[in-house]
């Protein structure tokens, strides 16, 4: 088993769910696990198919529950990243125009920024030409 997979599998279900969601973001925005391997691990290893890794991990009921609980946060992150990219903006440019820090935009785009305010989303949305929409189901 590749070291990266061993590491992910060694995490608690909640941390594993966050890691898998983060890898999904990276995968969606053009990064490949091979590129991540170069960043995190300097030893050769066989390529891991993320979809297979995700499917195997989602068989764990506790992990699936934690993974599903993160869906809204990661949907917001995906939307912000798409909107910013479509606007041709960097995180720094978005931050400056939204009167916040680049680190705050990075946290928002990470999908793990749990205490984001509606006022903050409105400021970011105004720069991107959109309004946040909150609903209860």
VOZARO-499329 format. One record per residue (C-alpha): residue in one letter; chain; x, y, z. Coordinates in Angstrom, 2 decimals, always signed. Each point is the difference from the previous one (the first is absolute). Example, Ala and Ser with C-alpha at 12.3 -4.5 7.8 and 13.67 -1.06 7.14 Angstrom:
REM VOZARO-499329
  aa  ch     east    north       up
   A   A   +12.30    -4.50    +7.80
   S   A    +1.37    +3.44    -0.66
//
This chain:
REM VOZARO-499329
  aa  ch     east    north       up
   X   A    +0.00    +0.00    +0.00
   X   A    +1.44    +3.44    -0.91
   X   A    +1.18    +2.11    +2.98
   X   A    -2.52    +2.77    -0.76
   X   A    -2.87    -2.47    +0.15
   X   A    +1.37    -1.52    +3.21
   X   A    +0.16    +3.47    +1.51
   X   A    -3.56    +0.91    -1.04
   X   A    -1.30    -3.32    +1.29
   X   A    +1.74    +0.57    +3.35
   X   A    -2.05    +3.15    +0.67
   X   A    -3.16    +0.10    +2.08
   X   A    -3.20    -0.12    -2.07
   X   A    -0.59    +3.77    +0.38
   X   A    +3.54    +0.93    -1.04
   X   A    -0.06    -2.57    -2.80
   X   A    -3.27    +1.53    -1.29
   X   A    +1.61    +3.47    -0.01
   X   A    +3.08    -1.31    -1.78
   X   A    -2.10    -1.73    -2.65
   X   A    -2.12    +3.13    -0.54
   X   A    +3.18    +2.08    -0.33
   X   A    +1.43    -2.43    -2.55
   X   A    -3.29    +0.25    -1.91
   X   A    +0.45    +3.78    -0.21
   X   A    +3.54    -0.42    -1.23
   X   A    -1.09    -2.60    -2.53
   X   A    -2.82    +2.21    -1.32
   X   A    +2.24    +2.99    -0.49
   X   A    +2.58    -1.76    -2.10
   X   A    +2.43    -1.49    +2.51
   X   A    +0.93    -3.65    -0.28
   X   A    +0.99    -2.35    +2.76
   X   A    +3.37    -0.37    -1.75
   X   A    +0.60    +3.72    +0.51
   X   A    -1.05    -0.25    +3.65
   X   A    +2.39    -2.90    +0.45
   X   A    +2.87    +2.21    -1.13
   X   A    -1.00    +2.58    +2.60
   X   A    -0.57    -2.33    +2.95
   X   A    +2.12    -3.09    -0.61
   X   A    +3.48    -0.22    -1.49
   X   A    -0.04    -3.76    -0.44
   X   A    -1.24    -1.87    -3.05
   X   A    -3.40    -1.64    +0.35
   X   A    -2.63    -1.44    -2.25
   X   A    -2.74    +2.35    -1.17
   X   A    -3.17    -0.06    +2.06
   X   A    -3.37    +0.41    -1.69
   X   A    -1.90    +2.50    +2.14
   X   A    -3.41    -1.27    -1.06
   X   A    +0.92    -3.51    +1.18
   X   A    +1.41    +1.38    +3.26
   X   A    -3.16    +2.02    +0.60
   X   A    -2.34    -2.89    -0.80
   X   A    +1.90    -2.31    +2.34
   X   A    -0.02    +2.55    +2.83
   X   A    -3.70    +0.81    -0.41
   X   A    -0.82    -3.61    +0.91
   X   A    +0.83    +1.02    +3.59
   X   A    -3.35    +1.24    +1.41
   X   A    +1.59    +2.40    +2.49
   X   A    +2.25    +1.52    -2.66
   X   A    -2.89    +0.33    -2.49
   X   A    -2.02    +1.88    +2.60
   X   A    +2.90    +2.41    +0.66
   X   A    +0.67    +0.34    -3.75
   X   A    -3.65    +0.82    -0.74
   X   A    -0.09    +2.52    +2.86
   X   A    +2.72    +1.99    -1.78
   X   A    -1.90    +0.29    -3.29
   X   A    -1.38    +3.53    +0.46
   X   A    +3.35    +1.48    +1.06
   X   A    +1.74    -1.51    -3.00
   X   A    -2.81    +1.09    -2.35
   X   A    +0.54    +3.59    +1.16
   X   A    +3.76    -0.40    -0.52
   X   A    -0.52    -1.37    -3.53
   X   A    -2.35    +2.86    -0.87
   X   A    +2.40    +2.67    +1.25
   X   A    +2.94    -1.56    -1.85
   X   A    -2.00    -0.26    -3.25
   X   A    -1.26    +3.58    +0.28
   X   A    +3.46    +1.38    +0.80
   X   A    +1.61    -1.90    -2.86
   X   A    -2.73    +1.14    -2.41
   X   A    +0.64    +3.58    +1.11
   X   A    +3.71    -0.49    -0.68
   X   A    +0.90    +0.97    +3.55
   X   A    +2.62    -1.23    +2.43
   X   A    -0.83    -0.58    +3.65
   X   A    +1.98    +3.16    +0.79
   X   A    -2.03    +2.10    -2.45
   X   A    -3.29    -1.36    +1.32
   X   A    +1.12    +0.61    +3.57
   X   A    +1.02    +3.60    -0.69
   X   A    -3.31    +0.82    -1.67
   X   A    -2.02    -1.79    +2.72
   X   A    +1.97    +1.83    +2.74
   X   A    +1.37    -3.15    +1.56
   X   A    +3.23    -1.98    +0.00
   X   A    +1.23    -2.52    -2.55
   X   A    +0.14    -2.50    +2.88
   X   A    -3.75    +0.46    +0.60
   X   A    -0.73    -0.70    -3.67
   X   A    +2.29    -3.04    +0.13
   X   A    -1.87    -1.33    +3.06
   X   A    -3.33    +0.57    -1.77
   X   A    +1.24    -1.88    -3.07
   X   A    +1.38    -2.84    +2.12
   X   A    -3.48    -1.28    +0.77
   X   A    +0.78    -0.22    +3.70
   X   A    -0.83    +3.58    +1.05
   X   A    -2.85    -0.84    +2.35
   X   A    -0.80    +3.39    +1.58
   X   A    -0.45    +2.09    -3.11
   X   A    -2.54    +2.81    +0.39
   X   A    -2.69    +0.96    -2.46
   X   A    +1.41    +3.54    +0.02
   X   A    +3.38    -1.34    -1.13
   X   A    -1.63    -2.05    -2.77
   X   A    -1.91    +3.11    -1.13
   X   A    +3.25    +2.02    -0.24
   X   A    +1.72    -2.74    -1.98
   X   A    -3.10    -0.54    -2.15
   X   A    -0.31    +3.72    -0.76
   X   A    +3.54    +0.03    -1.41
   X   A    -0.82    -3.07    -2.11
   X   A    -3.36    +1.40    -1.16
   X   A    -2.18    -2.52    +1.84
   X   A    -2.08    -0.18    +3.17
   X   A    +0.13    -2.89    +2.45
   X   A    -3.20    -2.00    +0.37
   X   A    -0.80    -1.85    +3.21
   X   A    -2.92    -2.39    +0.30
   X   A    -1.31    -2.52    +2.47
   X   A    -1.32    -3.35    -1.15
//
